[in-house]
């Protein structure tokens, strides 16, 4: 499992630019792309080393892809913030890379070969590995460069955290794990009576529980999502569950069942079906990696402090107005932010999101009228982005111009007829202002959404029903063919008895 996780991490590192210490633009650390002159233009310099527009574009793009996979589409304003975060990650990476060079830390070919071989060994064959790499769009050279950089970073971490102690007991506990199942009885509410009723039910189930019927009881009574699998939780490491559950689970012998254990979720009845102890050859092979992981976890604050000191001692120059403006906003320097956003807008006057950030800067200065003016312009430029209208409505509320606030909320609602959560939020905003008649316009959009949903569900149910009937028809035909042939019936005349 640990090796597979390592493989996943390495592939992610090779396929996308990560965050923090691991972020690295292709052209920064050994990329060989031929780029147009505009792409190589520096957007920032760190102790004289340039970060190019291409580095920033690539990092921003891959950050956005990662976030969108988790959270869905990003707005233009979110992209602007993410672009700045990408720059921050690149600055950290340059500082780390410069420190690696300063300390003359290297990664030998043999070390890279060994790391690469660990990955290859996870596949059925080297040919299978190469095929999967090809499908992922990753070359072996790019993976080797990433592995080389990773090895150097790990060596730097080892040097920086050499003072952090790791005990034998910590290593043993990090390796040990138990395979557990549980039955969760959650209280119906938050009152003492609710908790007492849940405890009583848990004790009743505990008194029935055996290793043989535990899964059946979990399926019948557990309030956890694992009920369908008999309460199976898989292997648990220390530090990965709530303390009360962990203490009880690791105190059990294999086959033992705990008395009800209370946590924030309710009462757990726990059983352990297997335990992996810190002993044997596999444990010894994992020891070094475990020690390194524990030291890194314990030393995380030290690493962050070191990086902050590096930033403080370094000359970091932002050479793009947009980035300078965002940095000043982050620092609360609103006058400087206004200055840089105006310069950025001279270069990109059609960018509505820059106008909205300029509005934020004016708002920070307490100039509400100018903030509203900039958001009005932003909403005109980015006419399909409801979030700008929503923010504009908030500003109008602050200015006590309720008519305009309501107008913006209704415009925003008209842009998102299929986003029920946003519609409900906008409806709440309007009704909170006690504008009941105006709220009916959004209420109508909500009703229309519900009608479309109902029609869709009915259509889906009809389709599933038709598909089910189509599947049953061949079976009925087969059954009919298998029936024995009946004798032909006598004619009516033949069936009449003779006198």
N, C-alpha and C positions, 0 to 999 in steps of 0.2 A: 504493500500500500504506500509506504514511504517513497519507494522508488518511482511508482507510478505518479505520485503527486509531484515528485521532482521533475519527471518528464513533462507533465502538464505545464508546470511553471516555466521550464526551459522553452517549450514550444511557444508559450505566450510571449516570453521575452523576445524570441526570434521573430515572431509574427507581428508584434505590435510594440510600440514604445510604452514602457511602463511608467510608474510614478516614482518620486523620491530619488533614492540613490541609484536606481536601476534605469532611469530614463536616459536614453541616448539617441540622438539624431543620427541618421545613417552617415551623413557627411561629416559629422563630428568625429566619429570613431571608426574610420576605415572604410566607409562606403566608397564605391567606385563609379557612381552615377555621373554621367555627363549632363550638366545642368545649364540652362540658359542664364545669361548674365543677371537678369532680374531676380532669379531664384537664389542666387548666391549673395545678394545684397544683405548686409548685416542689419539685424533688427535690435541686437544687443551685443555688448562686449563684456567679458568677464576676465579681468586682469589682462586685457588686451586680446583675448581669444574671442573670435566672432561666433555668434549664433546666427545662422543665415535664415532668411525668409523660408527657405525650403525646409530646414530643420523644424521651424515653428509650425509650418503648414502640416508637415507629416505627423508631428506629435499631436497637434490639435485634432487632426483628422482621426487618428487612432484613439485618442481619448474620447472623442465624440462617439465613435463606433462602440466603444466599450460601455459608455453610459447609456446610449440608446438601446443596447441589448437588454439592459437592466430596467430602464425607466421609460422607454418609448421616445418618440420624437422630441427634439429640443427646440426651444424657441430661439429667435435671433439674439435676444439678450442673454440667454443661457450660453449660447455659443461664444459670445464676447467674453463672458466670465471664464469659460473653459479654455479659451485661447490664452488668457493670462495665466491660468493654472498650468497650462502646457509650458509656457515660458519659464515659470518658477521651477518646474521639474527639470527643465533643460539647464537652468543655471546651477541647480544642485548637482546635476550630472557632470557639468564642466568642472565644478569645484572638486568633486571626487576624482575625476580623471586627472586633474592637475596635481592633486595630492599623491595619486598613484605614481605619476611621473617623477614628482619630487622625491619620493621615497625609493624610486627605482624598483618598484614591485613588478615582477614579471610572471608570466605563465608559460611554462615550457611546452613544447609540442607533445611530450609524453603525458603531461597533465591533461591537455586538451583531448588527446587521443583516449585517455582513460575515461573522461567524462562522456565523450561521444560514444564509446563502446558500451557504457552503461545504458545509454538510450537505445542503441542498436539491439542490445540483448533483450529488450522488452518486446521485440518483434519476433515473428516466426523465423525470419531470415534477414540478411542484409538487403536482399532484393525487395522484400516486403517493406522494410524501413525506407528505402529509396523511393518506392512507389508512393508511400504515404506522404513523404516529404514533397514529392512532386505535386500530389493532389492538393497539399496545403500551400503550394506556391513558395516553398522555402528551399533555398539551395544549401548544399552542405557547407559551402564556403561561408555563407552568411551565418549559419548555425555555429560554425567553428569560431567565427569572430565574436559572436555573442557569448559562447562558452568561455573564450579567452578573457573577455571583459568581466564575466561573472566570477571567474577564478581570482582575478586581480582584486575585485571588490571584496570578495570573501577574505582574502589575505589582509586587506586594509582593515576590515572589521576585526579580524583576529588581533591585529596590532593595537587598534584603538581600545579594544575591550579586554585586553590581556589581564587587566587588574580586577575584572569581575569574577568573584569566586563561584564555582559550581561544585556542590557536594555530591558524594556518592549516592546519598539518599535521593537527591533531586533527579539524578540520572535514572535510578531504579524506578522511581515513581512515574517518570515520564514514559518509561517503556511498558510498565504494567498496565493491563487493561482487562476488563471483564465484559463478558457477553451477558446482557441483561434483558429481561422483559418486565413489564409492569402493567398494573391495572390502576387507572386514575379515576378517582371519584371526586368530581368538582362540586363545590357548593352551588346551590341554585342562585344565591345572592351573596351579599357581603355581610349580612347580619350574623351575630353570634349563633342565632338559632339555625341559620343556614349551614354554618360550619359544623355545628353539633350534629345536625342531621346527616351531613356528608361523612363525618367520622363514624357515626353509628352504622351507616351502610357499609363503610369500608371494613369495619370489624366483623360485620355479618358475613361479608364475602371472604375475608381472611380465614374465618373459622371453617369455611367450606373448602378452601384452596389446598390442592395437592400438586405435586409436580406433573401428575398425569392430566388433571383437568384445568390447569392454569390458563392455557390458551383458550379453552372454551369459555371460561369465566371472563376473560378479557374481551372476547368477542361479544359476550352478552351484556357486560356491565361497564366496561371502560369508557370514559369520556374523552380519551385521547384518540388522535388520528391513527394510532397504531392498533386500534382495536381489531380492525379487519385482518391483521396479520398475527393475531393472538398476543398483542402487546410487545412484539419483538422490537428491540431498540438497536440490535447489533452490538459491536464492540465499542465500549466507552473508555476514553482516556480521562485521567484526572484533569480537573479544571475546565471541563467541557459541559458540565451540567450544574444545576443549582446545588449549593453546598450540602443541604440536607439530604438530597437524593444521592449525591456522590458518597457522603459518609456512610450511608446505609448500604449502598450497593457494594462498596469495596470492603465492608465489614463482613459480608456474607460468604459462606463457603458454597461451592458448587452444589446445586440441588436444594439449597436452603431458601426459605421464603420469609421475608421480613414482616414484622407487624406493620400496621399502617403508619406511614411517615408523612408528616405534614410539610408542605412547601407552599409557595405563593399560588400554585396551580390547584391545590387541593390535597387529597390524601392518596399516597402511592402505596400499593402493595407490590413488592419487588422480589424477583427471583433471579438468581445467577445460574446460567447454564454452562459457562466455560470461563476459565481464567488463564491469561497468558502471563507467566511469572518472569521476572528479570533474571534469567539464568540461561546457560547454554551458549552454543556457538553463535546463534543468531543475535542474541543480546550483545555479545562481545563485538560482533561486526557492526552493530548499530551504535555502540557506545560513543565513538568519536563524533558522529553526526548529532547525536542527542546532546552531547555536551556543548557543541557549537550552537545548536538551536536554543538551548536554555540560556547560554551566555548572551546571545543576541537579544532574546526576549527581556532578560533582566537589565541589559544595558541599553535598551531603546532610548530612554531619556538621555543617557550620556551621548548617544549618537546624535540625537536631535540638538543637544547643547553644543556639541562639536561643530555641527553644520552651521548653527546660528553664529558661532564665533568665527567660522570661516567666512561667512557672508559679511560680517561686521568688519573683518580685516581686509576684505577684497574690494577692488574697484569694479563696481557693476554699473554699467552705463546703458540705459535704454535709449535706442536711437529711433524709435518709431513713436509718433505723437499719440496714437491710440493706446499703446502700452504705457506710456508715461502718464496719460490721463487716468487710466484705470489704477495705476499704482498710487497716484495722488489721492484718488477716491478712497482706496483701501486705507491710506494713512490718515484720512480725514482732512486733507489739505484741499478744501473745496475751491478756493480761489485759483490755485495752480491747476486743479482739474478743469475748471472752466477755460483757463488759458489753453491747455493742451487739447481739449475737445474742440475748441474753435479752430485750432490749427489742423486737427484731423479732418474736420468738416470742410476746410478749404481744399483738401486733397480728395475728399469723397463726399461731395455735397448731397448726394442722393441716398446716403445711408441713414435711414430712419432710426436705427438703433443707436447710432452715435448721438442723434438728436435727443433720444430718450435719456441717455446717460448724461448729456449736458443738462437736461431738465433735473436729473437727480442732483447734480452738482449745485445748481441754483437753489434747489430745495434745501440742500445742506447749508447754504448760506442764508436761508430764511426768506428767500425771494420767491414767494409762492406764485405770484403773477407770471414771472418769467419761466418758472418751472412748468406751469400750465401751458404757456405759449409754445415751449419747446415740445411738449408732449402732443399738442395739437398738430404741429408740423410732423412729428414722428408718426402719428396715426394716419396722416394723409399719405406719407411716403410708403408705409408698410400697411396698406389698407386691409390686408387679410389676417392680420395678427390681433386676435381679440385681447391678448394680454395688455397691449398698449392702451386699448380703450378702457379696460378694467382699471389700470393704474391711473388713467386720466380721470375716471369717475371718482376714484379715491381722493385725488387732488381737489376736484371740485367739491367733494364733501367737506374736505378740510377748509376750503374757502367759503363754505356755507352757501354754495350755489347749488341747491338741491335739484332744480330743474335740469341743469346741465349734467349733474352727476347721474340722474336717472336716465337721461338721454344716452349717455355713454354706455351704461349697463345694458340698455335695450339693444343698442347697436352691437355690442359685444355678443349678446345672446343670439342675434340673427346670424352671426358668423359661425356659430357652433351648434347647429340644430341636432347633431347626433352625439353630442357630448353631454350626457345626462348629469354628470357630477358638476360640470361648470354651469349648466343651466340652473341647477338647484342652488348653487352658490350665488349666482346673479339674482335669482328670485329672492333669496334671503336678503341680499343687500337692498333690494328695492322695497320689500315689505318692512325691513327694519327702519326705513325712512318713512313708513306709514303712507306710502303711495300705492294704495290698494288697486286703484283703477289702472295705473301704469303697469303694475305687476301682472295684470291679466294678459298682457302681450307675451310675457315670458311663460306664464302658465299655459297659454295656448301652444307654445312651442314644446313644452313638456308633454302635454296631452298628445300632440302629433307624434312625438317620439315614441310614446307608449303604444300608440295605435300601430305604428310601423313595427315595433317590437312584437306586439301580439300577432300581427299578420305574418311576420316572419316565422314565429314559433308555430303557428297553425300550419303554415306551408311546410315547415320542416317535419312536423308530426305527420302530415298527410303523405309526404315523400317517404318517410320511414315506414309508414303503414303499407304504402304501395309496394315498397321494396320487400317488406315482410311477406306480403301476399304472393309476390312474384317468386320468392324463395320457397314458399309452401306448395305452389302449384306443381312443380316437378315431382315433389314427394307424394302428393295426392295421386298423380298419374301413375307413379311407380306402384303405389299401394293398390290402385285399381287393377293394374296389369297382373298383380300377384294373386288377386282373388280367383277362386275356382269358378269355372264356367257353370252356370245353372242350366238345368234341364229345361227345354222349351215348355211353356205352359200349355195345357189342353185348351182347345177352343171351347167357347161357351156351349156349343151344341153337344160336344163330346162329354162335357161335365154334367149335363142334365141326366139324371137317372131314368132308366126305362120304367114304364108303368108295369 
